Every structure is written in structure tokens, then in C-alpha cells.
Amino acid sequence: QVQLVESGGGLVQPGGSLRLSCAPSGSIFSINRMGWYRQAPGNQRELVATITSGGITNYADSVRGRFTISRDNAKHTVYLEMNRLKPDDTAVYSCNALAGGWKYEYWGQGTQVTVSS
């Protein structure tokens, strides 16, 4: 079973930056869209940012202008550059991929991002 593997989480001070990466553990045919979601304790999982194979991006209002999503199609890798981080950004960030004509969905295990002084 192919999974998505995230890296790059950690502890950072408010105003700092982190870069998350996500890549599949094996081969996934025809990835249509990759993205990042997050879930803070007591909250529902929410969309952070997505990017299609054609490069179309979508951001949550709360991160637009601070976060940048990008991807390397050849490596099936997606990145999330997070700048000007706030304590409210603290959450488990999970990678998501839709593939095979948007029929198949894959998730990563998640990586913890903590913004605290």
C-alpha cells in the first residue's frame, strides 16, 4: 500500500519559517492534485493549500500570503513553505494526493508543527 511520507515539521518561534515536504513511498499513477491539510487539537481537519498537476493553487484564507505550495511533478513531491508563522498555525499537517482521475485518495501520517515562544 503506497503511502505519503511527510517531513520538515518541528518547533518554531512566532514569526519563523518552516518547509514541509511530502513524497509517496512508492509509485502512484497519474496524480491529479496534491495538498496539505491540518488539524489542531479539538478542531476539525481543514484545508491549508492544494496544487494541481497543472500548477493551479488554492489556499485557505488564513494562510494566503504567508504559505506557498509547490510541487516537483517528476518526483511527485509537494512542498509547503510556511513563513510568518503564528501560534494558531500549530497543528498536525497531513499530505494528501488525489490520483487516477480523482478516484483514488492517499494520505500521509502527518507531521507536527508547533509555533511557540
Backbone as XML, in Angstrom:
<?xml version="1.0"?>
<chain id="A" units="angstrom">
  <residue number="1" name="GLN">
    <atom name="N" x="0.846" y="-1.181" z="0.000"/>
    <atom name="CA" x="0.000" y="0.000" z="0.000"/>
    <atom name="C" x="0.889" y="1.241" z="0.000"/>
  </residue>
  <residue number="2" name="VAL">
    <atom name="N" x="0.754" y="2.058" z="-1.031"/>
    <atom name="CA" x="1.552" y="3.272" z="-1.129"/>
    <atom name="C" x="1.051" y="4.290" z="-0.112"/>
  </residue>
  <residue number="3" name="GLN">
    <atom name="N" x="1.971" y="4.927" z="0.572"/>
    <atom name="CA" x="1.624" y="5.995" z="1.496"/>
    <atom name="C" x="2.404" y="7.246" z="1.128"/>
  </residue>
  <residue number="4" name="LEU">
    <atom name="N" x="1.927" y="8.362" z="1.677"/>
    <atom name="CA" x="2.643" y="9.614" z="1.525"/>
    <atom name="C" x="3.484" y="9.828" z="2.772"/>
  </residue>
  <residue number="5" name="VAL">
    <atom name="N" x="4.702" y="10.286" z="2.592"/>
    <atom name="CA" x="5.637" y="10.464" z="3.699"/>
    <atom name="C" x="5.994" y="11.938" z="3.820"/>
  </residue>
  <residue number="6" name="GLU">
    <atom name="N" x="5.655" y="12.510" z="4.972"/>
    <atom name="CA" x="5.939" y="13.927" z="5.204"/>
    <atom name="C" x="7.226" y="14.103" z="6.003"/>
  </residue>
  <residue number="7" name="SER">
    <atom name="N" x="7.830" y="15.253" z="5.842"/>
    <atom name="CA" x="8.983" y="15.621" z="6.658"/>
    <atom name="C" x="9.038" y="17.137" z="6.777"/>
  </residue>
  <residue number="8" name="GLY">
    <atom name="N" x="9.781" y="17.603" z="7.789"/>
    <atom name="CA" x="10.010" y="19.037" z="7.916"/>
    <atom name="C" x="9.298" y="19.723" z="9.052"/>
  </residue>
  <residue number="9" name="GLY">
    <atom name="N" x="8.468" y="19.006" z="9.783"/>
    <atom name="CA" x="7.783" y="19.636" z="10.903"/>
    <atom name="C" x="8.742" y="19.902" z="12.056"/>
  </residue>
  <residue number="10" name="GLY">
    <atom name="N" x="8.228" y="20.586" z="13.081"/>
    <atom name="CA" x="9.050" y="20.866" z="14.246"/>
    <atom name="C" x="8.530" y="22.023" z="15.051"/>
  </residue>
  <residue number="11" name="LEU">
    <atom name="N" x="9.393" y="22.527" z="15.938"/>
    <atom name="CA" x="9.064" y="23.648" z="16.805"/>
    <atom name="C" x="9.717" y="24.907" z="16.257"/>
  </residue>
  <residue number="12" name="VAL">
    <atom name="N" x="8.955" y="25.965" z="16.165"/>
    <atom name="CA" x="9.480" y="27.233" z="15.651"/>
    <atom name="C" x="8.854" y="28.378" z="16.431"/>
  </residue>
  <residue number="13" name="GLN">
    <atom name="N" x="9.584" y="29.478" z="16.556"/>
    <atom name="CA" x="9.057" y="30.642" z="17.260"/>
    <atom name="C" x="8.105" y="31.420" z="16.368"/>
  </residue>
  <residue number="14" name="PRO">
    <atom name="N" x="7.181" y="32.151" z="16.960"/>
    <atom name="CA" x="6.300" y="33.004" z="16.150"/>
    <atom name="C" x="7.113" y="33.927" z="15.251"/>
  </residue>
  <residue number="15" name="GLY">
    <atom name="N" x="6.653" y="34.032" z="14.009"/>
    <atom name="CA" x="7.371" y="34.823" z="13.017"/>
    <atom name="C" x="8.393" y="34.034" z="12.228"/>
  </residue>
  <residue number="16" name="GLY">
    <atom name="N" x="8.644" y="32.814" z="12.648"/>
    <atom name="CA" x="9.629" y="31.980" z="11.973"/>
    <atom name="C" x="9.078" y="31.267" z="10.747"/>
  </residue>
  <residue number="17" name="SER">
    <atom name="N" x="9.914" y="30.406" z="10.181"/>
    <atom name="CA" x="9.566" y="29.699" z="8.951"/>
    <atom name="C" x="9.877" y="28.217" z="9.066"/>
  </residue>
  <residue number="18" name="LEU">
    <atom name="N" x="9.114" y="27.433" z="8.324"/>
    <atom name="CA" x="9.356" y="26.003" z="8.179"/>
    <atom name="C" x="9.018" y="25.598" z="6.759"/>
  </residue>
  <residue number="19" name="ARG">
    <atom name="N" x="9.631" y="24.521" z="6.314"/>
    <atom name="CA" x="9.318" y="23.974" z="4.990"/>
    <atom name="C" x="8.974" y="22.498" z="5.146"/>
  </residue>
  <residue number="20" name="LEU">
    <atom name="N" x="7.779" y="22.141" z="4.717"/>
    <atom name="CA" x="7.337" y="20.760" z="4.747"/>
    <atom name="C" x="7.508" y="20.136" z="3.369"/>
  </residue>
  <residue number="21" name="SER">
    <atom name="N" x="7.817" y="18.841" z="3.363"/>
    <atom name="CA" x="7.929" y="18.089" z="2.122"/>
    <atom name="C" x="7.085" y="16.828" z="2.223"/>
  </residue>
  <residue number="22" name="CYS">
    <atom name="N" x="6.631" y="16.347" z="1.085"/>
    <atom name="CA" x="5.810" y="15.131" z="1.050"/>
    <atom name="C" x="6.070" y="14.412" z="-0.261"/>
  </residue>
  <residue number="23" name="ALA">
    <atom name="N" x="6.314" y="13.113" z="-0.155"/>
    <atom name="CA" x="6.521" y="12.302" z="-1.346"/>
    <atom name="C" x="5.926" y="10.916" z="-1.106"/>
  </residue>
  <residue number="24" name="PRO">
    <atom name="N" x="5.465" y="10.255" z="-2.146"/>
    <atom name="CA" x="4.917" y="8.910" z="-1.981"/>
    <atom name="C" x="6.012" y="7.888" z="-1.701"/>
  </residue>
  <residue number="25" name="SER">
    <atom name="N" x="5.657" y="6.838" z="-0.942"/>
    <atom name="CA" x="6.618" y="5.778" z="-0.630"/>
    <atom name="C" x="6.844" y="4.852" z="-1.813"/>
  </residue>
  <residue number="26" name="GLY">
    <atom name="N" x="5.928" y="4.895" z="-2.772"/>
    <atom name="CA" x="6.055" y="4.085" z="-3.973"/>
    <atom name="C" x="5.480" y="4.831" z="-5.153"/>
  </residue>
  <residue number="27" name="SER">
    <atom name="N" x="5.113" y="4.100" z="-6.179"/>
    <atom name="CA" x="4.614" y="4.726" z="-7.397"/>
    <atom name="C" x="3.109" y="4.953" z="-7.312"/>
  </residue>
  <residue number="28" name="ILE">
    <atom name="N" x="2.693" y="6.154" z="-7.673"/>
    <atom name="CA" x="1.271" y="6.487" z="-7.784"/>
    <atom name="C" x="1.031" y="6.954" z="-9.208"/>
  </residue>
  <residue number="29" name="PHE">
    <atom name="N" x="0.087" y="6.310" z="-9.865"/>
    <atom name="CA" x="-0.187" y="6.624" z="-11.266"/>
    <atom name="C" x="-1.060" y="7.858" z="-11.383"/>
  </residue>
  <residue number="30" name="SER">
    <atom name="N" x="-0.612" y="8.799" z="-12.200"/>
    <atom name="CA" x="-1.418" y="9.942" z="-12.592"/>
    <atom name="C" x="-1.971" y="10.737" z="-11.408"/>
  </residue>
  <residue number="31" name="ILE">
    <atom name="N" x="-1.093" y="11.400" z="-10.691"/>
    <atom name="CA" x="-1.533" y="12.256" z="-9.590"/>
    <atom name="C" x="-2.169" y="13.518" z="-10.172"/>
  </residue>
  <residue number="32" name="ASN">
    <atom name="N" x="-3.374" y="13.803" z="-9.758"/>
    <atom name="CA" x="-4.097" y="14.971" z="-10.255"/>
    <atom name="C" x="-3.881" y="16.211" z="-9.389"/>
  </residue>
  <residue number="33" name="ARG">
    <atom name="N" x="-3.858" y="15.977" z="-8.084"/>
    <atom name="CA" x="-3.713" y="17.102" z="-7.156"/>
    <atom name="C" x="-3.025" y="16.626" z="-5.891"/>
  </residue>
  <residue number="34" name="MET">
    <atom name="N" x="-2.181" y="17.459" z="-5.331"/>
    <atom name="CA" x="-1.572" y="17.209" z="-4.029"/>
    <atom name="C" x="-1.829" y="18.418" z="-3.140"/>
  </residue>
  <residue number="35" name="GLY">
    <atom name="N" x="-1.814" y="18.174" z="-1.853"/>
    <atom name="CA" x="-2.095" y="19.294" z="-0.970"/>
    <atom name="C" x="-1.774" y="18.991" z="0.476"/>
  </residue>
  <residue number="36" name="TRP">
    <atom name="N" x="-2.032" y="19.995" z="1.287"/>
    <atom name="CA" x="-1.788" y="19.912" z="2.726"/>
    <atom name="C" x="-3.053" y="20.271" z="3.480"/>
  </residue>
  <residue number="37" name="TYR">
    <atom name="N" x="-3.308" y="19.494" z="4.511"/>
    <atom name="CA" x="-4.392" y="19.759" z="5.442"/>
    <atom name="C" x="-3.788" y="19.823" z="6.839"/>
  </residue>
  <residue number="38" name="ARG">
    <atom name="N" x="-4.503" y="20.404" z="7.786"/>
    <atom name="CA" x="-4.010" y="20.439" z="9.147"/>
    <atom name="C" x="-5.160" y="20.251" z="10.132"/>
  </residue>
  <residue number="39" name="GLN">
    <atom name="N" x="-4.791" y="19.753" z="11.305"/>
    <atom name="CA" x="-5.772" y="19.553" z="12.354"/>
    <atom name="C" x="-5.150" y="19.908" z="13.691"/>
  </residue>
  <residue number="40" name="ALA">
    <atom name="N" x="-5.751" y="20.887" z="14.342"/>
    <atom name="CA" x="-5.319" y="21.287" z="15.675"/>
    <atom name="C" x="-6.166" y="20.550" z="16.706"/>
  </residue>
  <residue number="41" name="PRO">
    <atom name="N" x="-5.659" y="20.387" z="17.918"/>
    <atom name="CA" x="-6.428" y="19.675" z="18.953"/>
    <atom name="C" x="-7.803" y="20.303" z="19.152"/>
  </residue>
  <residue number="42" name="GLY">
    <atom name="N" x="-8.834" y="19.454" z="19.124"/>
    <atom name="CA" x="-10.197" y="19.926" z="19.334"/>
    <atom name="C" x="-10.858" y="20.513" z="18.106"/>
  </residue>
  <residue number="43" name="ASN">
    <atom name="N" x="-10.116" y="20.589" z="17.006"/>
    <atom name="CA" x="-10.661" y="21.168" z="15.771"/>
    <atom name="C" x="-10.808" y="20.114" z="14.690"/>
  </residue>
  <residue number="44" name="GLN">
    <atom name="N" x="-11.636" y="20.433" z="13.710"/>
    <atom name="CA" x="-11.745" y="19.559" z="12.551"/>
    <atom name="C" x="-10.553" y="19.780" z="11.610"/>
  </residue>
  <residue number="45" name="ARG">
    <atom name="N" x="-10.271" y="18.781" z="10.797"/>
    <atom name="CA" x="-9.217" y="18.929" z="9.803"/>
    <atom name="C" x="-9.656" y="19.983" z="8.785"/>
  </residue>
  <residue number="46" name="GLU">
    <atom name="N" x="-8.711" y="20.836" z="8.403"/>
    <atom name="CA" x="-9.030" y="21.890" z="7.450"/>
    <atom name="C" x="-7.991" y="21.923" z="6.331"/>
  </residue>
  <residue number="47" name="LEU">
    <atom name="N" x="-8.443" y="22.378" z="5.188"/>
    <atom name="CA" x="-7.555" y="22.523" z="4.046"/>
    <atom name="C" x="-6.602" y="23.683" z="4.284"/>
  </residue>
  <residue number="48" name="VAL">
    <atom name="N" x="-5.333" y="23.462" z="3.947"/>
    <atom name="CA" x="-4.338" y="24.536" z="4.020"/>
    <atom name="C" x="-4.039" y="25.056" z="2.613"/>
  </residue>
  <residue number="49" name="ALA">
    <atom name="N" x="-3.651" y="24.133" z="1.725"/>
    <atom name="CA" x="-3.307" y="24.533" z="0.363"/>
    <atom name="C" x="-3.296" y="23.306" z="-0.529"/>
  </residue>
  <residue number="50" name="THR">
    <atom name="N" x="-3.639" y="23.501" z="-1.797"/>
    <atom name="CA" x="-3.572" y="22.425" z="-2.772"/>
    <atom name="C" x="-2.950" y="22.941" z="-4.059"/>
  </residue>
  <residue number="51" name="ILE">
    <atom name="N" x="-2.430" y="22.006" z="-4.852"/>
    <atom name="CA" x="-1.863" y="22.353" z="-6.153"/>
    <atom name="C" x="-2.150" y="21.215" z="-7.123"/>
  </residue>
  <residue number="52" name="THR">
    <atom name="N" x="-2.649" y="21.558" z="-8.302"/>
    <atom name="CA" x="-2.958" y="20.550" z="-9.296"/>
    <atom name="C" x="-1.717" y="20.205" z="-10.119"/>
  </residue>
  <residue number="53" name="SER">
    <atom name="N" x="-1.835" y="19.180" z="-10.927"/>
    <atom name="CA" x="-0.720" y="18.798" z="-11.783"/>
    <atom name="C" x="-0.391" y="19.904" z="-12.775"/>
  </residue>
  <residue number="54" name="GLY">
    <atom name="N" x="-1.358" y="20.748" z="-13.065"/>
    <atom name="CA" x="-1.143" y="21.878" z="-13.955"/>
    <atom name="C" x="-0.646" y="23.127" z="-13.258"/>
  </residue>
  <residue number="55" name="GLY">
    <atom name="N" x="-0.474" y="23.044" z="-11.936"/>
    <atom name="CA" x="0.077" y="24.170" z="-11.201"/>
    <atom name="C" x="-0.940" y="25.141" z="-10.627"/>
  </residue>
  <residue number="56" name="ILE">
    <atom name="N" x="-2.211" y="24.811" z="-10.698"/>
    <atom name="CA" x="-3.234" y="25.685" z="-10.124"/>
    <atom name="C" x="-3.242" y="25.510" z="-8.612"/>
  </residue>
  <residue number="57" name="THR">
    <atom name="N" x="-3.133" y="26.612" z="-7.894"/>
    <atom name="CA" x="-3.054" y="26.561" z="-6.435"/>
    <atom name="C" x="-4.313" y="27.109" z="-5.781"/>
  </residue>
  <residue number="58" name="ASN">
    <atom name="N" x="-4.536" y="26.650" z="-4.559"/>
    <atom name="CA" x="-5.650" y="27.114" z="-3.754"/>
    <atom name="C" x="-5.180" y="27.169" z="-2.303"/>
  </residue>
  <residue number="59" name="TYR">
    <atom name="N" x="-5.533" y="28.270" z="-1.616"/>
    <atom name="CA" x="-5.086" y="28.459" z="-0.241"/>
    <atom name="C" x="-6.254" y="28.784" z="0.674"/>
  </residue>
  <residue number="60" name="ALA">
    <atom name="N" x="-6.135" y="28.355" z="1.921"/>
    <atom name="CA" x="-7.059" y="28.828" z="2.936"/>
    <atom name="C" x="-6.799" y="30.310" z="3.175"/>
  </residue>
  <residue number="61" name="ASP">
    <atom name="N" x="-7.856" y="31.043" z="3.480"/>
    <atom name="CA" x="-7.702" y="32.485" z="3.708"/>
    <atom name="C" x="-6.705" y="32.767" z="4.831"/>
  </residue>
  <residue number="62" name="SER">
    <atom name="N" x="-6.664" y="31.887" z="5.805"/>
    <atom name="CA" x="-5.829" y="32.122" z="6.988"/>
    <atom name="C" x="-4.330" y="32.024" z="6.696"/>
  </residue>
  <residue number="63" name="VAL">
    <atom name="N" x="-3.966" y="31.409" z="5.558"/>
    <atom name="CA" x="-2.539" y="31.240" z="5.258"/>
    <atom name="C" x="-2.120" y="31.965" z="3.983"/>
  </residue>
  <residue number="64" name="ARG">
    <atom name="N" x="-3.078" y="32.465" z="3.235"/>
    <atom name="CA" x="-2.747" y="33.107" z="1.949"/>
    <atom name="C" x="-1.823" y="34.293" z="2.195"/>
  </residue>
  <residue number="65" name="GLY">
    <atom name="N" x="-0.754" y="34.353" z="1.417"/>
    <atom name="CA" x="0.226" y="35.424" z="1.571"/>
    <atom name="C" x="1.370" y="35.059" z="2.504"/>
  </residue>
  <residue number="66" name="ARG">
    <atom name="N" x="1.185" y="34.011" z="3.306"/>
    <atom name="CA" x="2.253" y="33.564" z="4.212"/>
    <atom name="C" x="2.820" y="32.202" z="3.809"/>
  </residue>
  <residue number="67" name="PHE">
    <atom name="N" x="1.958" y="31.344" z="3.270"/>
    <atom name="CA" x="2.370" y="29.990" z="2.881"/>
    <atom name="C" x="2.421" y="29.900" z="1.356"/>
  </residue>
  <residue number="68" name="THR">
    <atom name="N" x="3.336" y="29.075" z="0.860"/>
    <atom name="CA" x="3.442" y="28.827" z="-0.575"/>
    <atom name="C" x="3.551" y="27.337" z="-0.820"/>
  </residue>
  <residue number="69" name="ILE">
    <atom name="N" x="2.663" y="26.822" z="-1.661"/>
    <atom name="CA" x="2.716" y="25.412" z="-2.032"/>
    <atom name="C" x="3.358" y="25.287" z="-3.406"/>
  </residue>
  <residue number="70" name="SER">
    <atom name="N" x="4.170" y="24.255" z="-3.576"/>
    <atom name="CA" x="4.807" y="23.994" z="-4.868"/>
    <atom name="C" x="4.983" y="22.492" z="-5.023"/>
  </residue>
  <residue number="71" name="ARG">
    <atom name="N" x="5.280" y="22.069" z="-6.225"/>
    <atom name="CA" x="5.457" y="20.646" z="-6.456"/>
    <atom name="C" x="6.488" y="20.375" z="-7.527"/>
  </residue>
  <residue number="72" name="ASP">
    <atom name="N" x="7.096" y="19.213" z="-7.413"/>
    <atom name="CA" x="8.012" y="18.697" z="-8.426"/>
    <atom name="C" x="7.316" y="17.500" z="-9.043"/>
  </residue>
  <residue number="73" name="ASN">
    <atom name="N" x="6.744" y="17.685" z="-10.229"/>
    <atom name="CA" x="5.947" y="16.622" z="-10.849"/>
    <atom name="C" x="6.783" y="15.384" z="-11.142"/>
  </residue>
  <residue number="74" name="ALA">
    <atom name="N" x="8.030" y="15.575" z="-11.513"/>
    <atom name="CA" x="8.877" y="14.430" z="-11.845"/>
    <atom name="C" x="9.120" y="13.550" z="-10.616"/>
  </residue>
  <residue number="75" name="LYS">
    <atom name="N" x="9.203" y="14.176" z="-9.443"/>
    <atom name="CA" x="9.438" y="13.433" z="-8.208"/>
    <atom name="C" x="8.158" y="13.167" z="-7.436"/>
  </residue>
  <residue number="76" name="HIS">
    <atom name="N" x="7.027" y="13.655" z="-7.960"/>
    <atom name="CA" x="5.739" y="13.523" z="-7.247"/>
    <atom name="C" x="5.865" y="14.054" z="-5.827"/>
  </residue>
  <residue number="77" name="THR">
    <atom name="N" x="6.592" y="15.114" z="-5.666"/>
    <atom name="CA" x="6.840" y="15.695" z="-4.352"/>
    <atom name="C" x="6.144" y="17.046" z="-4.258"/>
  </residue>
  <residue number="78" name="VAL">
    <atom name="N" x="5.547" y="17.301" z="-3.104"/>
    <atom name="CA" x="4.907" y="18.581" z="-2.866"/>
    <atom name="C" x="5.556" y="19.227" z="-1.640"/>
  </residue>
  <residue number="79" name="TYR">
    <atom name="N" x="5.689" y="20.548" z="-1.694"/>
    <atom name="CA" x="6.324" y="21.304" z="-0.632"/>
    <atom name="C" x="5.354" y="22.359" z="-0.092"/>
  </residue>
  <residue number="80" name="LEU">
    <atom name="N" x="5.531" y="22.696" z="1.169"/>
    <atom name="CA" x="4.777" y="23.795" z="1.750"/>
    <atom name="C" x="5.757" y="24.689" z="2.490"/>
  </residue>
  <residue number="81" name="GLU">
    <atom name="N" x="5.993" y="25.862" z="1.918"/>
    <atom name="CA" x="6.854" y="26.855" z="2.557"/>
    <atom name="C" x="5.985" y="27.722" z="3.446"/>
  </residue>
  <residue number="82" name="MET">
    <atom name="N" x="6.274" y="27.718" z="4.748"/>
    <atom name="CA" x="5.446" y="28.446" z="5.704"/>
    <atom name="C" x="6.270" y="29.569" z="6.327"/>
  </residue>
  <residue number="83" name="ASN">
    <atom name="N" x="5.831" y="30.788" z="6.129"/>
    <atom name="CA" x="6.521" y="31.964" z="6.652"/>
    <atom name="C" x="5.619" y="32.732" z="7.613"/>
  </residue>
  <residue number="84" name="ARG">
    <atom name="N" x="6.243" y="33.564" z="8.415"/>
    <atom name="CA" x="5.497" y="34.409" z="9.378"/>
    <atom name="C" x="4.531" y="33.546" z="10.175"/>
  </residue>
  <residue number="85" name="LEU">
    <atom name="N" x="5.037" y="32.470" z="10.701"/>
    <atom name="CA" x="4.187" y="31.517" z="11.417"/>
    <atom name="C" x="3.631" y="32.124" z="12.696"/>
  </residue>
  <residue number="86" name="LYS">
    <atom name="N" x="2.396" y="31.706" z="13.012"/>
    <atom name="CA" x="1.693" y="32.187" z="14.188"/>
    <atom name="C" x="1.357" y="31.004" z="15.095"/>
  </residue>
  <residue number="87" name="PRO">
    <atom name="N" x="1.125" y="31.261" z="16.384"/>
    <atom name="CA" x="0.708" y="30.159" z="17.258"/>
    <atom name="C" x="-0.532" y="29.424" z="16.748"/>
  </residue>
  <residue number="88" name="ASP">
    <atom name="N" x="-1.438" y="30.142" z="16.080"/>
    <atom name="CA" x="-2.645" y="29.500" z="15.529"/>
    <atom name="C" x="-2.342" y="28.519" z="14.413"/>
  </residue>
  <residue number="89" name="ASP">
    <atom name="N" x="-1.123" y="28.541" z="13.896"/>
    <atom name="CA" x="-0.737" y="27.575" z="12.860"/>
    <atom name="C" x="-0.327" y="26.232" z="13.457"/>
  </residue>
  <residue number="90" name="THR">
    <atom name="N" x="-0.251" y="26.150" z="14.775"/>
    <atom name="CA" x="0.112" y="24.899" z="15.431"/>
    <atom name="C" x="-0.918" y="23.822" z="15.132"/>
  </residue>
  <residue number="91" name="ALA">
    <atom name="N" x="-0.456" y="22.696" z="14.596"/>
    <atom name="CA" x="-1.349" y="21.612" z="14.196"/>
    <atom name="C" x="-0.523" y="20.443" z="13.673"/>
  </residue>
  <residue number="92" name="VAL">
    <atom name="N" x="-1.198" y="19.337" z="13.441"/>
    <atom name="CA" x="-0.611" y="18.238" z="12.681"/>
    <atom name="C" x="-0.938" y="18.481" z="11.214"/>
  </residue>
  <residue number="93" name="TYR">
    <atom name="N" x="0.098" y="18.557" z="10.406"/>
    <atom name="CA" x="-0.061" y="18.819" z="8.980"/>
    <atom name="C" x="0.043" y="17.488" z="8.228"/>
  </residue>
  <residue number="94" name="SER">
    <atom name="N" x="-0.965" y="17.225" z="7.400"/>
    <atom name="CA" x="-1.009" y="15.966" z="6.659"/>
    <atom name="C" x="-1.022" y="16.238" z="5.159"/>
  </residue>
  <residue number="95" name="CYS">
    <atom name="N" x="-0.312" y="15.392" z="4.439"/>
    <atom name="CA" x="-0.234" y="15.479" z="2.992"/>
    <atom name="C" x="-1.338" y="14.637" z="2.366"/>
  </residue>
  <residue number="96" name="ASN">
    <atom name="N" x="-1.865" y="15.117" z="1.260"/>
    <atom name="CA" x="-2.963" y="14.435" z="0.573"/>
    <atom name="C" x="-2.687" y="14.403" z="-0.919"/>
  </residue>
  <residue number="97" name="ALA">
    <atom name="N" x="-3.096" y="13.327" z="-1.569"/>
    <atom name="CA" x="-2.965" y="13.244" z="-3.018"/>
    <atom name="C" x="-4.224" y="12.616" z="-3.597"/>
  </residue>
  <residue number="98" name="LEU">
    <atom name="N" x="-4.671" y="13.168" z="-4.717"/>
    <atom name="CA" x="-5.779" y="12.602" z="-5.485"/>
    <atom name="C" x="-5.212" y="12.153" z="-6.822"/>
  </residue>
  <residue number="99" name="ALA">
    <atom name="N" x="-5.566" y="10.932" z="-7.233"/>
    <atom name="CA" x="-4.951" y="10.381" z="-8.436"/>
    <atom name="C" x="-5.940" y="9.529" z="-9.220"/>
  </residue>
  <residue number="100" name="GLY">
    <atom name="N" x="-5.486" y="9.117" z="-10.407"/>
    <atom name="CA" x="-6.296" y="8.210" z="-11.210"/>
    <atom name="C" x="-7.620" y="8.812" z="-11.617"/>
  </residue>
  <residue number="101" name="GLY">
    <atom name="N" x="-7.584" y="10.057" z="-12.119"/>
    <atom name="CA" x="-8.831" y="10.711" z="-12.499"/>
    <atom name="C" x="-9.651" y="11.118" z="-11.298"/>
  </residue>
  <residue number="102" name="TRP">
    <atom name="N" x="-8.977" y="11.487" z="-10.206"/>
    <atom name="CA" x="-9.606" y="11.983" z="-8.979"/>
    <atom name="C" x="-10.371" y="10.870" z="-8.254"/>
  </residue>
  <residue number="103" name="LYS">
    <atom name="N" x="-10.056" y="9.613" z="-8.573"/>
    <atom name="CA" x="-10.799" y="8.499" z="-7.975"/>
    <atom name="C" x="-10.127" y="7.920" z="-6.747"/>
  </residue>
  <residue number="104" name="TYR">
    <atom name="N" x="-8.810" y="8.093" z="-6.647"/>
    <atom name="CA" x="-8.071" y="7.470" z="-5.561"/>
    <atom name="C" x="-7.460" y="8.553" z="-4.672"/>
  </residue>
  <residue number="105" name="GLU">
    <atom name="N" x="-7.515" y="8.319" z="-3.372"/>
    <atom name="CA" x="-7.033" y="9.308" z="-2.418"/>
    <atom name="C" x="-5.996" y="8.670" z="-1.501"/>
  </residue>
  <residue number="106" name="TYR">
    <atom name="N" x="-4.945" y="9.428" z="-1.244"/>
    <atom name="CA" x="-3.864" y="8.958" z="-0.394"/>
    <atom name="C" x="-3.605" y="10.009" z="0.686"/>
  </residue>
  <residue number="107" name="TRP">
    <atom name="N" x="-3.188" y="9.519" z="1.852"/>
    <atom name="CA" x="-2.871" y="10.412" z="2.979"/>
    <atom name="C" x="-1.529" y="10.035" z="3.590"/>
  </residue>
  <residue number="108" name="GLY">
    <atom name="N" x="-0.889" y="11.002" z="4.172"/>
    <atom name="CA" x="0.289" y="10.744" z="4.974"/>
    <atom name="C" x="-0.093" y="10.603" z="6.436"/>
  </residue>
  <residue number="109" name="GLN">
    <atom name="N" x="0.903" y="10.248" z="7.251"/>
    <atom name="CA" x="0.666" y="10.062" z="8.680"/>
    <atom name="C" x="0.568" y="11.390" z="9.425"/>
  </residue>
  <residue number="110" name="GLY">
    <atom name="N" x="1.138" y="12.422" z="8.847"/>
    <atom name="CA" x="1.097" y="13.738" z="9.475"/>
    <atom name="C" x="2.408" y="14.090" z="10.145"/>
  </residue>
  <residue number="111" name="THR">
    <atom name="N" x="2.680" y="15.390" z="10.201"/>
    <atom name="CA" x="3.871" y="15.882" z="10.881"/>
    <atom name="C" x="3.465" y="17.066" z="11.758"/>
  </residue>
  <residue number="112" name="GLN">
    <atom name="N" x="3.995" y="17.096" z="12.967"/>
    <atom name="CA" x="3.601" y="18.121" z="13.925"/>
    <atom name="C" x="4.346" y="19.422" z="13.670"/>
  </residue>
  <residue number="113" name="VAL">
    <atom name="N" x="3.590" y="20.502" z="13.632"/>
    <atom name="CA" x="4.161" y="21.845" z="13.564"/>
    <atom name="C" x="3.691" y="22.593" z="14.817"/>
  </residue>
  <residue number="114" name="THR">
    <atom name="N" x="4.639" y="23.065" z="15.594"/>
    <atom name="CA" x="4.327" y="23.796" z="16.807"/>
    <atom name="C" x="4.974" y="25.171" z="16.747"/>
  </residue>
  <residue number="115" name="VAL">
    <atom name="N" x="4.151" y="26.198" z="16.894"/>
    <atom name="CA" x="4.638" y="27.580" z="16.865"/>
    <atom name="C" x="4.478" y="28.144" z="18.268"/>
  </residue>
  <residue number="116" name="SER">
    <atom name="N" x="5.602" y="28.344" z="18.929"/>
    <atom name="CA" x="5.559" y="28.775" z="20.329"/>
    <atom name="C" x="6.874" y="29.430" z="20.709"/>
  </residue>
  <residue number="117" name="SER">
    <atom name="N" x="6.779" y="30.398" z="21.601"/>
    <atom name="CA" x="7.995" y="31.032" z="22.112"/>
    <atom name="C" x="8.457" y="30.350" z="23.399"/>
  </residue>
</chain>
